[in-house]
Amino acid sequence: MKRRQFLLAGAAMLFAPAVVRADTLDTIRSRKKLMIALDLGSPPYGTIDAAMKPSGSDVETAQLLASDMGFDLDIVQVTSPNRIPFLLTGKADMVIASFSVTEERKKVIDFSDPYGVIQSVIAAKKEIAIKDDASLSGLRVGTTRGSSNDKELTSRSTGAEIVRFEDDATLVTALVSGQIDIMATSPGIMQTANTRAPDAPYEIKYVLRVFPYAIGLRKNDEALRTAVNEWVHTNLRNGKLNAIYKKYIGADLPAEMLN
């Protein structure tokens, strides 16, 4: 935990000049292209489909945002660990990648208002008896490096051996190949694992935490943040963001988000 805080603080200092750049919204308008960082190794939020095209709830969200703003979409591929560095170094205008809002991340970047929620859960096969943190002691638990699931699990004194993978796709592969049997992840990633191993499905053992997720932005990008927040609230009210969420997650957004 301390190491992660140090790295985030270091990133803020190292990339501090990035927040002095020209107004991002003006830059986007000049280039007529919206550069959005997306994690395409994190189904159902982002993946490459059978036709070799980007797909997922975050992909459709990014496509809708770019279309509504009247710009072409340029997808910048990222993973959980490099989302913030890509944003701070100007490789992307924003991040749409199931980006959970945490106090730690808010020290380094800004977020839009939330457009979705994500559970952090412990999941395992039915025959594995797990009911709480104490049940994990001495067990190997897989998670995605740099994710909110990684952060939440690491912050707890579970006594588990945490096995970190570079992206969600690699985590799923490790699960279905038997490298690990327990994971700290989201229900969506668990469902992806179940589609690849339907004869021995995983189930949620208990919920670690529920996180809202939002669009990541550089600090002091107020014009862009205002525009994005207006877009988020418009598309929550008109049901478009809920339709995307339900299509991929299988449930409606919380009612309080839609009002």
C-alpha positions as CSV (number, residue, x, y, z in Angstrom):
1,M,0.0,0.0,0.0
2,K,2.7,2.4,0.9
3,R,4.6,1.6,-2.3
4,R,1.5,2.4,-4.4
5,Q,1.0,5.7,-2.6
6,F,4.7,6.6,-3.2
7,L,4.4,5.7,-6.9
8,L,1.2,7.8,-7.3
9,A,2.8,10.7,-5.5
10,G,5.9,10.3,-7.6
11,A,3.8,10.3,-10.8
12,A,2.1,13.5,-9.7
13,M,5.5,15.2,-9.2
14,L,7.1,13.8,-12.3
15,F,4.2,14.8,-14.6
16,A,3.2,18.0,-12.9
17,P,4.0,20.1,-16.0
18,A,1.3,18.2,-17.9
19,V,-1.4,20.2,-16.1
20,V,0.0,23.4,-17.5
21,R,-0.7,22.4,-21.1
22,A,-3.1,24.3,-23.3
23,D,-6.8,23.8,-22.6
24,T,-7.6,20.2,-23.5
25,L,-11.0,20.9,-24.9
26,D,-9.6,23.6,-27.2
27,T,-7.0,21.1,-28.3
28,I,-9.6,18.5,-29.1
29,R,-11.6,20.9,-31.1
30,S,-8.6,21.9,-33.1
31,R,-7.6,18.4,-34.0
32,K,-11.3,17.2,-34.3
33,K,-10.4,14.0,-32.7
34,L,-11.0,12.6,-29.2
35,M,-8.2,10.5,-27.8
36,I,-9.7,8.1,-25.2
37,A,-7.7,5.6,-23.2
38,L,-9.5,2.2,-23.1
39,D,-8.5,-1.1,-21.6
40,L,-9.3,-3.7,-24.3
41,G,-8.1,-6.5,-22.0
42,S,-10.9,-6.1,-19.5
43,P,-14.1,-7.8,-20.7
44,P,-17.0,-6.9,-20.5
45,Y,-15.8,-3.3,-20.3
46,G,-13.3,-3.5,-23.1
47,T,-12.2,-6.4,-25.4
48,I,-11.6,-7.3,-29.0
49,D,-14.5,-9.2,-30.5
50,A,-14.6,-12.1,-33.0
51,A,-14.5,-9.6,-35.8
52,M,-11.3,-8.1,-34.4
53,K,-13.1,-4.9,-33.4
54,P,-13.1,-3.1,-30.0
55,S,-16.2,-4.0,-28.0
56,G,-17.6,-3.6,-24.5
57,S,-19.5,-1.2,-22.3
58,D,-16.6,1.3,-22.0
59,V,-16.0,1.1,-25.8
60,E,-19.7,1.9,-26.5
61,T,-19.6,4.7,-23.9
62,A,-16.5,6.2,-25.6
63,Q,-18.1,5.9,-29.0
64,L,-21.3,7.6,-27.8
65,L,-19.3,10.4,-26.2
66,A,-17.2,11.1,-29.3
67,S,-20.3,11.0,-31.5
68,D,-22.2,13.4,-29.3
69,M,-19.3,15.8,-29.1
70,G,-18.9,15.6,-32.9
71,F,-15.4,14.2,-33.0
72,D,-13.7,11.2,-34.4
73,L,-12.7,8.6,-31.8
74,D,-9.0,7.6,-31.4
75,I,-8.7,4.6,-29.1
76,V,-5.5,4.6,-27.0
77,Q,-5.0,1.1,-25.6
78,V,-4.0,1.0,-21.9
79,T,-3.9,-1.5,-19.1
80,S,-4.8,-0.9,-15.4
81,P,-1.2,0.1,-14.3
82,N,-0.6,2.6,-17.1
83,R,-4.0,4.4,-17.3
84,I,-2.8,7.3,-15.1
85,P,0.7,7.7,-16.8
86,F,-0.9,7.8,-20.3
87,L,-3.3,10.5,-19.1
88,L,-0.7,12.6,-17.4
89,T,1.8,12.5,-20.3
90,G,-0.9,13.6,-22.8
91,K,-1.1,10.4,-24.7
92,A,-4.9,10.5,-24.1
93,D,-7.4,13.3,-23.4
94,M,-9.3,11.1,-20.9
95,V,-9.6,7.6,-19.6
96,I,-12.8,5.5,-19.9
97,A,-11.7,2.1,-18.5
98,S,-13.9,1.0,-15.6
99,F,-11.9,3.6,-13.7
100,S,-13.0,3.3,-10.0
101,V,-13.1,6.6,-8.1
102,T,-10.8,6.4,-5.1
103,E,-9.3,9.0,-2.8
104,E,-5.8,7.8,-3.7
105,R,-6.4,8.4,-7.4
106,K,-8.0,11.8,-6.8
107,K,-4.7,13.1,-5.4
108,V,-3.2,12.7,-8.9
109,I,-6.1,13.1,-11.4
110,D,-9.7,14.4,-11.5
111,F,-12.8,12.4,-12.3
112,S,-16.1,13.2,-14.0
113,D,-19.3,12.4,-12.1
114,P,-19.8,8.6,-12.1
115,Y,-21.5,6.9,-15.0
116,G,-21.5,3.4,-13.5
117,V,-20.7,1.2,-10.5
118,I,-18.6,-1.8,-10.0
119,Q,-18.4,-4.3,-7.2
120,S,-15.1,-5.7,-6.0
121,V,-15.7,-9.3,-5.0
122,I,-13.9,-12.5,-3.9
123,A,-15.0,-15.3,-6.3
124,A,-14.1,-18.9,-6.4
125,K,-15.5,-22.3,-7.5
126,K,-18.5,-23.6,-5.5
127,E,-16.6,-26.3,-3.6
128,I,-14.1,-23.8,-2.2
129,A,-15.4,-22.6,1.2
130,I,-14.8,-18.9,1.6
131,K,-17.0,-16.5,3.5
132,D,-14.8,-13.6,4.7
133,D,-11.2,-12.2,4.8
134,A,-10.1,-14.7,7.4
135,S,-11.0,-17.6,5.1
136,L,-8.3,-16.4,2.6
137,S,-5.4,-16.9,5.0
138,G,-2.7,-19.1,3.3
139,L,-4.6,-19.2,0.0
140,R,-3.5,-17.9,-3.4
141,V,-5.7,-15.1,-4.7
142,G,-5.4,-13.7,-8.2
143,T,-6.1,-10.1,-9.2
144,T,-5.3,-7.5,-11.8
145,R,-2.2,-5.4,-11.0
146,G,-3.1,-1.8,-10.2
147,S,-6.8,-2.3,-10.2
148,S,-9.2,-1.3,-7.4
149,N,-9.6,-5.0,-6.6
150,D,-5.8,-5.2,-6.1
151,K,-5.8,-2.1,-3.9
152,E,-8.7,-3.2,-1.8
153,L,-7.4,-6.7,-1.2
154,T,-3.9,-5.5,-0.4
155,S,-5.3,-3.0,2.1
156,R,-6.8,-5.9,4.1
157,S,-4.9,-8.2,6.5
158,T,-6.1,-11.5,4.9
159,G,-2.9,-13.5,5.1
160,A,-3.5,-14.5,1.4
161,E,-0.7,-14.8,-1.2
162,I,-1.7,-12.2,-3.8
163,V,-0.9,-13.2,-7.4
164,R,-1.0,-10.2,-9.7
165,F,-1.6,-10.3,-13.4
166,E,-1.0,-7.5,-15.9
167,D,-4.6,-7.3,-17.2
168,D,-8.0,-8.9,-16.8
169,A,-7.6,-11.1,-19.8
170,T,-4.5,-12.7,-18.4
171,L,-6.3,-13.1,-15.0
172,V,-9.1,-14.9,-16.8
173,T,-6.7,-17.2,-18.6
174,A,-5.0,-18.0,-15.3
175,L,-8.3,-19.0,-13.8
176,V,-9.6,-21.2,-16.6
177,S,-6.1,-22.9,-16.9
178,G,-6.1,-23.8,-13.2
179,Q,-3.1,-21.6,-12.2
180,I,-5.3,-20.0,-9.5
181,D,-8.8,-20.9,-8.1
182,I,-9.7,-17.7,-6.3
183,M,-9.9,-14.1,-7.5
184,A,-10.4,-10.6,-6.3
185,T,-12.3,-9.0,-9.3
186,S,-15.6,-7.7,-10.6
187,P,-18.7,-9.8,-11.3
188,G,-18.3,-9.0,-15.0
189,I,-14.8,-10.5,-15.1
190,M,-16.1,-13.5,-13.2
191,Q,-18.8,-14.0,-15.8
192,T,-16.2,-13.8,-18.6
193,A,-14.3,-16.6,-16.8
194,N,-17.5,-18.6,-16.6
195,T,-18.1,-18.4,-20.3
196,R,-14.7,-20.0,-20.9
197,A,-15.2,-22.7,-18.2
198,P,-18.9,-23.4,-18.0
199,D,-18.6,-26.8,-16.4
200,A,-16.9,-25.5,-13.3
201,P,-18.3,-22.0,-12.8
202,Y,-17.1,-19.4,-10.3
203,E,-19.4,-17.8,-7.9
204,I,-19.3,-14.7,-5.7
205,K,-18.2,-15.6,-2.2
206,Y,-18.5,-12.1,-0.7
207,V,-18.3,-8.4,-1.7
208,L,-15.2,-6.5,-0.7
209,R,-16.5,-3.0,-1.7
210,V,-18.7,-1.2,-4.2
211,F,-17.0,1.5,-6.2
212,P,-18.5,4.2,-8.5
213,Y,-16.5,4.5,-11.7
214,A,-16.1,7.6,-13.8
215,I,-14.1,9.2,-16.6
216,G,-10.5,10.1,-15.7
217,L,-9.3,13.6,-16.5
218,R,-6.2,15.6,-15.9
219,K,-6.4,18.1,-13.0
220,N,-7.4,21.7,-13.8
221,D,-9.1,20.6,-17.1
222,E,-12.2,22.4,-15.9
223,A,-13.7,23.2,-19.4
224,L,-13.5,19.6,-20.4
225,R,-14.7,18.3,-17.0
226,T,-17.8,20.6,-17.2
227,A,-18.5,19.4,-20.8
228,V,-18.1,15.7,-19.8
229,N,-20.2,16.1,-16.7
230,E,-23.0,17.7,-18.7
231,W,-22.8,14.8,-21.2
232,V,-22.8,12.2,-18.4
233,H,-26.0,13.6,-16.7
234,T,-27.8,14.0,-20.0
235,N,-27.1,10.4,-21.0
236,L,-28.0,9.1,-17.5
237,R,-31.4,10.8,-17.7
238,N,-32.2,9.8,-21.3
239,G,-31.3,6.1,-20.5
240,K,-28.5,5.7,-23.0
241,L,-25.8,5.0,-20.4
242,N,-28.1,2.6,-18.6
243,A,-28.9,0.7,-21.8
244,I,-25.1,0.2,-22.4
245,Y,-24.6,-0.8,-18.8
246,K,-27.4,-3.3,-18.8
247,K,-26.4,-4.8,-22.2
248,Y,-22.9,-5.8,-20.9
249,I,-23.4,-6.1,-17.1
250,G,-26.8,-7.6,-17.0
251,A,-28.4,-5.2,-14.5
252,D,-29.7,-1.6,-14.3
253,L,-27.7,1.2,-12.9
254,P,-28.7,2.2,-9.3
255,A,-31.9,4.3,-9.5
256,E,-30.3,7.2,-7.7
257,M,-27.8,7.6,-10.6
258,L,-30.6,7.9,-13.2
259,N,-32.5,10.8,-11.6
